[in-house]
Amino acid sequence: MTPVVDAKPRNDSIDFVKLVAVFLVLNSHMGICYGSHSFLATGGAIGDALFFFISGFTLFLGGKYRFDNWYKRRLSRIYPSVLATGIVACLLFKSEDSFFDVITAKRYWFVQCIFIYYVLLYPIKTYVSKVWIVFAALFAFVVGAYFLFFDFTGKGIFWGSDSYFRRMFFFLIVLQGAMLGKQGQITFRVWHLPALFVSIVAWYGVCYFFNGANWQILSVVPMFGITYFLYSVSNNRLVKKTLQTRALKKPVLVVGSLCLESYLVQKYLITDSKQSVSAQHSSNYGSCSSFCFLCPSRIGIYKASV
């Protein structure tokens, strides 16, 4: 028997966090657009963290289902976009991508993570009442694993590498979002805004000073602060009132609902490929086709779920 779940009003704060995540991820891939100021193409790791935070938050809002039904519902929200991207990539980017690579998420590490995280989250959502205990235990495990099995000495920042550690840590971010999802909206405090700023500065500071050193692990602490305090700031009454204005409500909603799609098509929208003029026109056409195809499908899914 399918449980009946009361409809909840849309969370404008989460839509705002989605908007920030989309901007940061796209911005981090726009180095070629900034020219000599390519250092401005930053924020991708923070955008990734916000994406996973949102995933955990929203997953813990719904009712309880059997695992097979629950997992199918999750896949039905992701795979249509992945499939559409695969079709477009196969037709317009034959030399770069294969249909199989795209639909199996071979080129999208974050989609792979989401599929695995769903499996891990189900028993936590279904059987665990105190998620913070699981979070604390896994945090200790991840930090211990970092020092025992990972060595990033001379290898740059782990945030930019497709390492197993980064995937493990982002699951902690998902759990952080899940805990706040169970809690509901948090109360904004005035000091949360400067705390957000300090967290951002601290994260960049640790990444800069410990680049290529194992103590870059310290950057995970301000990352938790960034996700928490940004969500808190988005719950500010003034921010929420601003998001409800006619000029912003629909744009924020549309961009927020295309959070996943922005991840999927960014490699086609922003490219430094040294192709011929005709090939470049084809790439631009493919980018537009991707968004034109994905936007209506995503908006349709959203309307059907409201």
N, C-alpha and C positions, 0 to 999 in steps of 0.2 A: 504493500500500500504506500502510495506516495505521500509524504508528509506535507501538510499545508503550512506554508510560511507566509506570515503577514508581510505585505509589501512595505519597504522602508523608503523614506524620502531620499532622493539622490544626495550624496555627500559632496557638496561643492568643494570642500577642503581637499578631498582626494583628487578631484578633477584639476585643481590648481597644482597639486604635487605632480600629477601626470604631465601637465603643461611644462613645468620646470624640467622634468626628466627628458621630455622630447627635445626641448631647446638645448639642454646640455649635451645630450648624445649627438645630435646633429651638429652642434657647434664644434665638438671635439674632432669631427671629420672634415672640417672646413679649412684646414691649413692652406690648401691651394688657393682659397678665396682671399685669405689675409695677406698673401704675398710675403713681404719681408717681416710682417708682424704675425707670423704663423704661431708664435707662442700664445696668441689669444685663443687658438683652437684647443681649448682645454675643458675639463669638467666631465669627461666621458665616464670616469669611474664613479663619480657622484651620481650621474644620471643612471648608471647601471644599478647602483645601490637603491635609488629611489624606485626604480622599476620593480625590483624584487621586494622592496618594502610594501609597495602597493599590492603586489600579488598576494603576499601573506595577509595583508589587511583585509582585502576583499574576499579571500577564500574562507575566512572564518566568520563571515557575516551571514552566510546561508544556513539552511537547515541541514539535517543529517540524512544521508542516503546510503544505500548499499554501495560498496566500493565500485562495482562495475558501472552503475548508473552515474555515480559521482564523477568518475574518471571520464566517462563519455561526455558528460556535460562540459567538463573542462576542455577536452580536446575539441569539442564542437565550437568553442569560442576562439580557438587558436588556429586549427588546421585549415579552415576555409581561406584564411589570409595566406598561410604558408603555401597552400595548393595554388592559389591565384598567382602568387609570386613565382612559383615554379613554372607555371604555364608561360608567363610573360618572359621569364629568363630563358626558357628553352626556345621560344620562338624568335626572340630578338637579341639574345646574347649567347649564341651557340658556341662561339670560340672561348667564352669565359666560364660559363656554368653549364652543368647538365641538369636535366629535370630530376634525376635520381638524387643528385647531391643536395638540391634545394629542398625537395619534399621530405628527405630523411634528416633535414636540419644539419647536414654535415658542415655547412658554412655558417651556421648560426649557433654558437656555443650556448647562448642564453636560452634558446628554445630547448636545446638538449637538457639544460639544467632544469627548466620548468617542468619538463616531462618527468624527470627523476624526482624533483621536489614534490610533485603532486602525490607520488607513491609514498614518500616518506611522511608527508603531512597528514595523510588520511587517518592513520591510527592515532596521531597526536590530536587531531581535531575531534575524533570520535570517542576516544577513551581517556584522554588526559584533561583533567580540570585545571591543573596548575601548570600552565605552559612554561612559566618562568623556571621551574625546576629542570625541565628538559633543556631549556636555553642555557642555564648555568652549567649543566653537565656537558653539553656539547661545546660550549665556549672553552671550558677547561680542556676538553679533548682536542679541539682544533689548535689551541695555543701550544699544547704539548706536542702534537703532531708536527707543528711548524718547526720547533726547535730540534725534534728528533729526526725528521725525515726530509726537511726542505732546507736548501741552502741557496740564498739569493745573493751571496757575496759576488760582487762584480757583474751581476746580471740585471742591473737596473731595478725598476719598481715592479713588484709582483702584480700591482693593479693593472698593468698593461700587458701582462703575459697570460697566455691561456694555460694556467697551471691548475693542478688539482686543489691546491691550497685556496686559490681565489674562489673556486667553485664551492669549497667547503665553507668558506667565510660568508659567502653570499647567502647560504642557507640560514645562517644566523640572522642575517638581515631580514629574511623571510619570516623567521620566527619572531623577530622584534615587531614586524608589522602585524603578525598574527595576534600577539599579546595585546597590542593597541586595538586591533579589530574586535577582540573579545571585550575589551574595556569600553569601547565606544569613543566618543569625542573626549578629548582631554581639555582641561582648562588652560587657556593662554594666560601666562604671567608676563608682566612687562619685561622682566629680566631675560625672558626666553629669546627675545630679538637680539640683544648683544651676545647672548650665549651662542646663537646660531652663527653670528659673525666670528666669534672667537673659535668655534669649532672648525669653520672653513679655513681660517688663517692657520690654525694648529695643524690641520690635515695637510695643507700645502707645505707648511714649514717642516713637518716630519718627513714628508716625501722628498723635499729638497735636500735636507741635511743628511738623511740616511739613505739616499739613492745609492743602490748597489751594496747596501749593508743590511745585515739581518735584523737590526733594530728598527727597520721600517715597519715591523709588526706593530709598533706603537701607534701607527696611523689608523688602526682599526678603532681605537677609542674615539677620536674625534669624528670618525665616519658614523658611528652610532649616534653621536650628538647631532650631526647634520640632519640625519633622517628624522630623528625625534623632534628637534626644535623647528625644522621646516614645517613638519605637520602641525606642530603647536601654533606656529605663526599663522599658518593657513586657517586655523580655527579662530583667529582674532575676529571680533565682531565687525571691525571696519573692513577687513579683507573680504569677509563673507558678504557683507553688504555691497561692496564694490563688484564682486563676482556676479551678483544678482542683477546688475544693471543691464539694460537691453543691449548696450554696445558690447558687453563682454560675455554675457551668459552663453550665447550660442557659439561664438568663436572658441571659448575655453572648452565647452562641451565637445565640439567637433575635434579639436586638436587632441584633447584628452582621450577621446574614444579611438583615436588613431595612434595611440602610444605604441602598440606592437607593430603596426604597419610602418611606422617611421623607422623602427629598427630594421625591418626586412628590406626596405627599398633604399636605404641610405647609400649603400655601395653602388647603386645605379644613378642616384641623384647627384652624388658628389664623387667625381672621378678625375684623376690626373692622367688618365690613359692617353698616351701619345698616338692617337689613331688619326687616320686621314679625315679630311673635312666631312666626307660623305658618311664615314663610320661614326663620326662624332654626332652628326645629325641623327643617325639611327639611335645612338645612345640616348640623346635628349628625348627622342620620340618614345623610346622604351620607358624612360623615367616617367614621362607624362602618362603613358598608358598604364603603368603600374599604379600610380596614384588615382587616376581616373577610374580604374577598375576596382581598386581596393576601397576607396572612400565610400562609394554608394553601398557596397556590400557591408562595410563596417557600420555605417549609419543605419542601414536596414536591420542589422542584428541588434543594434542598440534600441531602436524603436520597438522591435518585437519583444524585447526584454523588459520594457517599461510598463 
